[in-house]
Amino acid sequence: MLRKRYAAGAEDWHSSTLVPHRLITEANELLKLGGFEYALCGGYAIELFLNRTIRKHGDIDVSAYWQDRDKIILYMQSSGWEVYEMCGGGIAHHITDVNIQIKTKRNIFCFKEGCSLVKLSPQGETDMYYLDFDHSGQTKLDFIEFLFNSRNAESFIYARNENIMLPITKAILTQNGIPYLAPELILLYKSTDTEREGYQLDYDSAMVKMSAEQKDWLQTALKVINPSGHKWLSENELYITGFWPAIDAIISQSAYIPNGNNRMPTGYMMEWQALGLAQRPQSWTDCDEEIRHYIIGLVDLFKQKFKDNLLGVYLHGSLATGSYFPPKSDIDLIIVVKQIVKSDTAKELNFSVAKYSELRPIVGSIELSVITIKTALTTPSEMPYELHYSESWHQRILDDQVEYGKQPIDPDLPAHLRCVKKRGMCLYGKPIAEVFGDVEWQSFMAAILDDFDWIVKDDNICESPYYGVLNICRVLQVLKEDNQKELSKYEGAVWGLGNLPHEHMLIIQKALIVYASDVTICENERKTGGVDWDRTALLSFRDYAKDVREEWTQKNI
């Protein structure tokens, strides 16, 4: 299975025999003697569900029922713990008599004398204190927070909305004999403060393993308490049941390796359908009709403007390789002309392309370059172009801020032309073999490393996370395997899931799912896919990629 192939020494990633954190075990040993029902909650509950450690935690949280509150207080006191109930605004009441309680909040803090996590400041009234909490992390069992919830005969009742319930048999789970609150309940509680450190990671990690039933319950509950919307509602749609088994099957077939006809193998396509994705990877031969008609219209535009000077229009990138996902993927074209394009013709055509781009039926944009037959055939290491269009050029073109007639150099063109030659499609004109020469592997490497080096520079990966992660994956495949393959972003991610260290699996998985999603996004969400990203995980993957790049450079000096 894929998760067992991540890296040597990665046995703790998904092991059913993983020993729980020492603090959890010690807490369970203490609480199971109390004669009351309880379940670990908070971040530790997520880790019990996953059966692995994912992050550092501030303290131990325990869910219990209101009817057991007094019993819990008495038990903890008899075990040598001080008990405080929270009253709001950081004020805590020291409970010295179980019959004297304020009960304005649903949580109590229990800690032992000398606990370094809390600092108490008297507030004048008897037994009232201001409590300052140290969030640096708990290292020994000297602090436990109890959070009280209600229940009826059959169901656990969500504390913030009594209409939201989950059957007790599904609300309380066990791992290695330790009871814990189900992940869908934990995430529902965490959904009120998604920006808090670690909460997004808890969500991303749990959603990988949660069942369809658990995800559906969470989505329904989120809609009830967030009628105006919530960011996890859209993200929840991205996590598809069966993701890992399907990816395992893809990897086991080595399906990321392009086959002889430049298309993804049939099994590869079927596995994505088996995932239940509403969004299927498309190719030119089976893409949506509105996309096909739009591109045909674009080809007609070039035929009209260039007339006899046009040699051909060539498709490359995801739509040519069978891994095109609207709305994220671009339409990538190379247009070849016989003679240098006059500046006035180039200006007029680029303006027409920019206006036509505004009519596209997808959020994904157009990226194209016009080159001469001389450039296409001779494939110089520095390739000039006649005109270029991409979304980043759009407004400059409309505002007439682009200079024409100078044949500037595009460092990306060697990569584009190699992809046309190896895996592209002719939409109009002469066959690829008659128009394009061979691009040297060194020129291709220089082009993809130029883009790679920008992604891993500073915090650039955070600017467009899924683009950065997927591009890093396909470049790492080249650096590590040196087999001269030209993978799409989709193929690169699948390769990465089967070959890169386990600690980066979640961020790669998220990038792939966001890329493949059909969740509707607006133009200003296109770089992020409309979801939030774990900055720490992105930068960690960036640093790993930089190290691999440096090792490759040292070997190839």
Buried (B, 14 or more C-beta within 10 A) or exposed (E): EBBEBBEEEBEEBBEEEBEBBEBBBBBBEBBEEBEBBBBBBBBBBBBBBBBBBBEEBBBBBBBBBBEBBBBBBBBBBEEEBBBBBBBEEEBBBBBEEBEEBBEEBBBBBBBBEEBEBBEBEEBEEEBBBEBEBBEEEBEEBBBBBBBBBBBEEEBBBBBEEEEBBBEBEBBBBEBBEBBBBBBBBBBBBBBEEBEEEBBBBBBBBBBBBBEEEBBBBBBEBBEEBBEEEBBBBBBBBBBBBBBBBBBBBBBEEEBBBBEEEBBBBEBBBBBBEBBEBEBBBBBBEEBBEEBBEBBEEBBEBBEEBBEEBBBBBBBBBBBBBBBBBBBBBBBBBBBBBEEBBEBEBBBEBBBBBBEBBEEBEBBBBBBBBBBBBBBBEEBBEEBBBBBBBBBEBBEEBBEEEBEBBEBEEBBBBBBBBBBBBBBBBBBBBBEBEEBBBEBEEEBBBBBBBEBBEBBBEEEEBBEBBBBBBBBBBBBBBBBBEEEEBBBBBBBBBBBBBBBBBBBBBBBBBBBBBBBBBBBEBEEEBBBBBBBBBBEBBBBBBBEBBBEBBEEBEEEEE
